[in-house]
Amino acid sequence: MTARSDPVSATRRQFLTYLGVGGYAALTQATPPTFPAPRRRGPAPPFFTPIAPTAADELVLPGGFHSAVVARWDDPLGSKAPDGSPERFGFNNDFVAYFPIDALSGGSNAAEGLLWVNHEYPNPLFVSGYTPADLKAGKRKTAEQIDRERLSVGGSVIHVKRDGGAWKLVGGSKFNRRLTAAYPELALTGPARDVGPAVGTLANCSGGVTPWHTALSCEENYPDYNAEKDGYRWGDAPGRALDETKYGWVVEVDPFGALPPVKHTALGRFKHENAAVRTGPTGRVVVYMGDDEADQHLYKFVSAEPDRPNGSRADRRKALEAGTLYAADLANGKW
């Protein structure tokens, strides 16, 4: 790809500063500040009427749209964990990706497909019964409490289908399954492959979708889980503390189940926020990523080899195993 040579504009800097100061003010002021509404640069999209800003504690939709609950936390998926117990839908959804059920044959079915859903972090109060008062008092968590939290994070693959106009979970589908912080075992690829394998995945924030129909899931705030102060205290019980070197990676998951999940170390280890995937002009796979730690960087991974659309999915995914990782120089507008 060709790097930008033009400097980042003052307008962009001002916009980022506006977001940062505005967000801080919203958190610290008793009365939310009033910001000017953005000026429309063209006609409204023809398929919906924009909604006005609202502070209502509810899902607000444009006229003509409707919502339905497909899966709730702790809903059974009809699948089994390695110990034979029922697998359940995880906690705190973040990134969601839809894969048409016929995607592998070139289809685009809009009425049946698979969802990959990230479960970013547990709320101990609800998941394990560990209260804010317990945390403030420095109370140690039990192994049982930690195990409950480990099963609540990671991600879910769920089979969904339209039924009478509403989306519904296909219970017991062969595709339904969980990835948690307790299982399965994931191999690592790329330059740090010898760090693996890793037990499960956690802190799954945003993600992306590859051209070969897999999901990328980003491990973000992994240092929080062993932390005692304002953390999840997973180190309180023997055998539960994380080996943090095995987390902070980008996880690739095949919702169709043909390819095993892996963690791609060539995409770097940090608090991954997102993974926006594109194919560059030379056919190489490009992944844009952000680090959610304060004062960190924007990254771009460019694969060493181009994607080969006619190759097998197992071969195409190898594009994420080797390449160059760039950090953005925003001051000078280049990588």
C-alpha positions as CSV (number, residue, x, y, z in Angstrom):
1,M,0.0,0.0,0.0
2,T,1.1,3.6,-0.5
3,A,1.6,5.6,2.6
4,R,-0.1,9.0,2.9
5,S,2.3,11.9,2.6
6,D,-0.1,14.7,3.4
7,P,0.0,16.0,7.1
8,V,-2.9,15.3,9.3
9,S,-5.2,18.3,9.1
10,A,-5.8,20.7,12.0
11,T,-9.5,19.9,11.6
12,R,-8.9,16.2,12.4
13,R,-6.8,17.1,15.4
14,Q,-9.5,19.5,16.6
15,F,-12.1,16.8,16.1
16,L,-10.2,14.3,18.2
17,T,-9.6,16.9,20.9
18,Y,-13.3,17.7,20.8
19,L,-14.1,14.0,21.3
20,G,-11.7,13.6,24.2
21,V,-12.7,16.8,26.1
22,G,-16.3,16.2,25.4
23,G,-16.2,12.7,26.6
24,Y,-14.4,13.7,29.8
25,A,-16.9,16.4,30.5
26,A,-19.8,14.1,30.0
27,L,-18.3,11.8,32.7
28,T,-17.5,14.5,35.2
29,Q,-20.3,17.0,35.0
30,A,-23.5,16.5,36.9
31,T,-25.5,17.9,34.0
32,P,-24.5,16.5,30.6
33,P,-23.1,19.2,28.3
34,T,-25.1,20.3,25.3
35,F,-23.2,19.8,22.0
36,P,-24.3,21.3,18.7
37,A,-26.0,18.8,16.4
38,P,-23.9,17.9,13.4
39,R,-24.9,19.6,10.2
40,R,-26.4,17.3,7.5
41,R,-24.2,17.2,4.4
42,G,-26.9,15.8,2.2
43,P,-30.4,14.3,2.2
44,A,-31.4,11.8,4.8
45,P,-31.1,8.1,3.7
46,P,-34.3,7.0,2.0
47,F,-34.7,3.9,4.0
48,F,-35.2,5.5,7.5
49,T,-36.0,8.7,9.3
50,P,-33.1,9.7,11.6
51,I,-33.9,9.7,15.3
52,A,-33.2,12.6,17.7
53,P,-30.6,12.4,20.5
54,T,-32.1,10.9,23.6
55,A,-31.1,10.0,27.2
56,A,-33.8,7.4,27.5
57,D,-32.6,4.1,29.0
58,E,-34.1,2.0,26.2
59,L,-33.4,0.9,22.6
60,V,-34.7,3.7,20.4
61,L,-35.3,2.8,16.7
62,P,-36.4,4.8,13.6
63,G,-39.9,4.5,12.5
64,G,-40.6,1.3,10.6
65,F,-37.9,-0.7,12.4
66,H,-38.3,-3.2,15.1
67,S,-36.2,-5.3,17.5
68,A,-36.4,-8.8,19.0
69,V,-34.3,-10.6,21.5
70,V,-32.4,-13.5,19.9
71,A,-30.4,-14.7,22.9
72,R,-30.0,-13.5,26.5
73,W,-27.1,-14.1,28.9
74,D,-27.2,-17.6,30.3
75,D,-29.6,-18.9,27.6
76,P,-28.8,-22.5,26.7
77,L,-27.5,-23.1,23.2
78,G,-28.3,-26.7,23.0
79,S,-24.5,-27.6,22.8
80,K,-22.2,-29.2,25.3
81,A,-19.1,-28.0,27.0
82,P,-16.1,-30.4,27.2
83,D,-17.3,-31.6,30.7
84,G,-20.7,-32.4,29.2
85,S,-22.5,-29.5,30.9
86,P,-24.9,-27.3,28.8
87,E,-23.2,-24.4,27.0
88,R,-24.9,-21.0,27.6
89,F,-24.8,-17.6,25.9
90,G,-22.2,-15.4,27.4
91,F,-22.2,-12.0,29.1
92,N,-21.6,-8.4,27.9
93,N,-22.0,-8.6,24.2
94,D,-19.6,-6.5,22.1
95,F,-18.7,-7.2,18.4
96,V,-21.3,-9.1,16.4
97,A,-20.7,-10.5,12.9
98,Y,-23.3,-12.2,10.6
99,F,-22.3,-14.9,8.2
100,P,-25.0,-16.1,5.7
101,I,-25.6,-19.8,6.1
102,D,-24.6,-20.4,2.4
103,A,-21.6,-18.0,2.5
104,L,-19.1,-20.8,1.8
105,S,-20.8,-21.6,-1.5
106,G,-20.9,-17.9,-2.5
107,G,-24.4,-17.3,-1.2
108,S,-25.8,-14.3,0.6
109,N,-28.8,-15.7,2.5
110,A,-30.4,-12.9,4.5
111,A,-32.9,-15.0,6.3
112,E,-30.6,-17.6,7.9
113,G,-27.0,-17.5,9.1
114,L,-24.5,-17.7,11.9
115,L,-23.6,-15.0,14.4
116,W,-20.3,-14.6,16.1
117,V,-20.8,-12.6,19.3
118,N,-17.9,-11.3,21.5
119,H,-18.5,-11.5,25.3
120,E,-16.1,-8.8,26.5
121,Y,-16.0,-9.0,30.3
122,P,-18.1,-10.4,33.3
123,N,-20.0,-8.3,35.8
124,P,-19.0,-10.2,39.0
125,L,-22.1,-9.0,40.8
126,F,-24.4,-10.8,38.4
127,V,-22.2,-13.7,37.2
128,S,-20.5,-14.9,40.4
129,G,-22.2,-13.0,43.2
130,Y,-18.9,-11.1,44.1
131,T,-20.1,-7.6,45.1
132,P,-18.5,-4.2,44.9
133,A,-18.3,-4.3,48.7
134,D,-16.4,-7.5,48.5
135,L,-13.9,-5.9,46.1
136,K,-13.5,-2.8,48.3
137,A,-12.9,-5.0,51.3
138,G,-10.3,-7.0,49.4
139,K,-12.2,-10.2,49.8
140,R,-10.7,-13.2,48.0
141,K,-12.7,-14.9,45.3
142,T,-13.4,-18.6,45.4
143,A,-12.4,-21.0,42.6
144,E,-16.1,-21.5,41.9
145,Q,-16.7,-17.8,41.5
146,I,-13.7,-17.5,39.1
147,D,-14.9,-20.5,37.1
148,R,-18.3,-18.9,36.6
149,E,-16.7,-15.8,35.3
150,R,-14.4,-17.7,33.0
151,L,-17.4,-19.3,31.3
152,S,-19.2,-16.0,30.9
153,V,-16.5,-14.4,28.6
154,G,-15.0,-15.2,25.2
155,G,-17.6,-15.6,22.4
156,S,-20.5,-17.5,21.1
157,V,-21.4,-19.0,17.7
158,I,-25.2,-19.1,17.3
159,H,-27.3,-20.3,14.4
160,V,-30.1,-17.8,13.7
161,K,-33.1,-17.9,11.3
162,R,-36.0,-15.7,10.4
163,D,-39.3,-17.2,11.6
164,G,-42.5,-15.2,10.9
165,G,-40.5,-12.0,10.4
166,A,-38.5,-12.3,13.6
167,W,-35.0,-13.6,14.1
168,K,-34.8,-16.7,16.4
169,L,-32.0,-18.9,17.8
170,V,-31.9,-22.4,16.3
171,G,-31.4,-24.3,19.4
172,G,-29.3,-27.5,19.2
173,S,-27.8,-26.5,15.9
174,K,-24.5,-28.3,15.1
175,F,-23.0,-24.8,14.7
176,N,-23.8,-23.5,18.1
177,R,-20.9,-23.5,20.5
178,R,-18.8,-21.4,22.9
179,L,-15.3,-20.2,23.2
180,T,-14.6,-19.2,26.9
181,A,-11.6,-18.4,29.1
182,A,-11.8,-22.0,30.3
183,Y,-11.7,-23.8,26.9
184,P,-10.9,-24.6,24.1
185,E,-7.1,-24.8,23.7
186,L,-6.0,-22.4,21.0
187,A,-2.7,-22.6,19.0
188,L,-0.8,-19.4,18.3
189,T,0.6,-18.7,14.8
190,G,3.3,-16.4,13.6
191,P,6.5,-15.1,15.2
192,A,5.4,-15.8,18.8
193,R,3.8,-19.2,18.1
194,D,6.0,-20.8,20.7
195,V,4.2,-18.9,23.4
196,G,1.2,-21.1,22.9
197,P,-1.0,-22.9,23.2
198,A,-3.5,-20.7,25.1
199,V,-6.4,-21.8,27.2
200,G,-9.4,-20.0,25.7
201,T,-9.9,-16.3,25.0
202,L,-11.2,-13.3,27.0
203,A,-11.5,-9.6,27.0
204,N,-13.0,-9.8,23.5
205,C,-13.9,-6.3,22.4
206,S,-14.5,-5.5,18.8
207,G,-13.4,-7.5,15.7
208,G,-13.7,-7.9,12.0
209,V,-14.5,-10.4,9.2
210,T,-12.0,-11.9,6.7
211,P,-12.6,-12.4,3.0
212,W,-12.6,-16.2,3.7
213,H,-15.6,-15.9,6.0
214,T,-14.0,-16.1,9.5
215,A,-14.3,-13.7,12.4
216,L,-11.5,-11.8,14.0
217,S,-12.0,-11.2,17.8
218,C,-9.8,-8.8,19.6
219,E,-8.5,-9.5,23.1
220,E,-8.4,-6.1,24.9
221,N,-8.1,-5.6,28.6
222,Y,-6.4,-8.9,29.6
223,P,-4.4,-7.3,32.5
224,D,-7.6,-6.7,34.4
225,Y,-8.2,-10.4,35.2
226,N,-5.3,-11.1,37.5
227,A,-5.4,-7.6,39.0
228,E,-6.5,-7.3,42.7
229,K,-7.2,-3.6,42.8
230,D,-10.2,-2.8,40.6
231,G,-9.7,-6.1,38.7
232,Y,-11.3,-9.5,38.6
233,R,-8.9,-11.2,41.1
234,W,-8.6,-14.4,39.1
235,G,-5.3,-15.1,40.9
236,D,-7.1,-15.6,44.2
237,A,-7.6,-19.3,43.7
238,P,-4.9,-21.9,42.8
239,G,-4.6,-22.6,39.1
240,R,-6.8,-19.8,38.0
241,A,-4.4,-17.0,37.4
242,L,-3.8,-16.1,33.7
243,D,-0.5,-16.5,32.0
244,E,-0.9,-13.1,30.4
245,T,1.6,-13.8,27.6
246,K,-1.1,-16.0,26.0
247,Y,-3.6,-13.1,25.8
248,G,-3.7,-9.7,24.1
249,W,-3.8,-11.2,20.6
250,V,-6.3,-11.3,17.7
251,V,-8.3,-14.5,17.6
252,E,-9.6,-16.0,14.4
253,V,-12.7,-18.1,14.7
254,D,-14.4,-20.1,11.9
255,P,-18.2,-19.9,12.7
256,F,-18.8,-22.9,10.3
257,G,-16.4,-25.0,12.5
258,A,-14.2,-26.4,9.7
259,L,-11.1,-24.5,10.9
260,P,-9.8,-24.5,14.4
261,P,-9.6,-21.2,16.3
262,V,-6.2,-19.7,16.5
263,K,-4.4,-16.5,17.8
264,H,-2.4,-14.6,15.2
265,T,0.7,-13.1,16.9
266,A,1.8,-11.3,13.7
267,L,-0.9,-8.8,14.3
268,G,0.8,-7.7,17.6
269,R,0.1,-8.0,21.3
270,F,-1.6,-5.1,22.9
271,K,-5.1,-4.1,24.1
272,H,-6.7,-4.8,20.8
273,E,-9.8,-2.7,20.2
274,N,-10.8,-3.6,16.7
275,A,-9.6,-5.3,13.5
276,A,-10.9,-3.7,10.2
277,V,-9.9,-6.0,7.3
278,R,-9.4,-4.9,3.7
279,T,-7.7,-6.3,0.6
280,G,-5.0,-3.9,-0.7
281,P,-4.3,-3.0,-4.3
282,T,-1.7,-5.7,-4.6
283,G,-4.0,-8.3,-3.1
284,R,-2.3,-8.3,0.3
285,V,-4.6,-8.6,3.4
286,V,-4.6,-5.4,5.4
287,V,-5.8,-5.2,9.0
288,Y,-6.3,-1.8,10.7
289,M,-6.2,-2.0,14.5
290,G,-6.4,0.3,17.5
291,D,-4.9,0.0,21.0
292,D,-7.4,0.9,23.7
293,E,-4.7,1.8,26.2
294,A,-4.3,5.6,26.8
295,D,-1.8,7.4,24.6
296,Q,-1.0,4.4,22.5
297,H,-1.2,3.8,18.7
298,L,-3.1,2.9,15.6
299,Y,-1.7,0.0,13.7
300,K,-1.7,-1.5,10.2
301,F,-0.8,-5.0,9.4
302,V,0.1,-5.9,5.8
303,S,0.4,-9.6,4.9
304,A,3.7,-10.7,3.3
305,E,1.8,-12.7,0.7
306,P,-1.3,-11.7,-1.2
307,D,-4.7,-13.4,-0.6
308,R,-5.5,-16.1,-3.1
309,P,-9.3,-16.2,-3.5
310,N,-9.2,-19.5,-5.3
311,G,-7.2,-21.2,-2.6
312,S,-8.6,-23.2,0.3
313,R,-9.8,-21.4,3.4
314,A,-7.0,-23.2,5.4
315,D,-4.4,-21.7,3.1
316,R,-6.0,-18.3,2.8
317,R,-5.9,-17.8,6.6
318,K,-2.1,-18.2,6.5
319,A,-2.0,-14.6,5.2
320,L,-2.4,-13.5,8.8
321,E,0.6,-15.4,10.0
322,A,3.4,-13.3,8.4
323,G,3.7,-9.7,7.4
324,T,4.6,-6.2,8.5
325,L,3.0,-4.3,11.4
326,Y,3.1,-0.5,11.1
327,A,2.3,2.2,13.7
328,A,0.6,5.4,12.5
329,D,2.6,8.6,12.7
330,L,-0.4,10.9,13.0
331,A,1.7,14.1,13.3
332,N,3.3,13.5,9.9
333,G,0.4,11.7,8.3
334,K,2.3,8.5,7.4
335,W,2.9,4.9,8.6
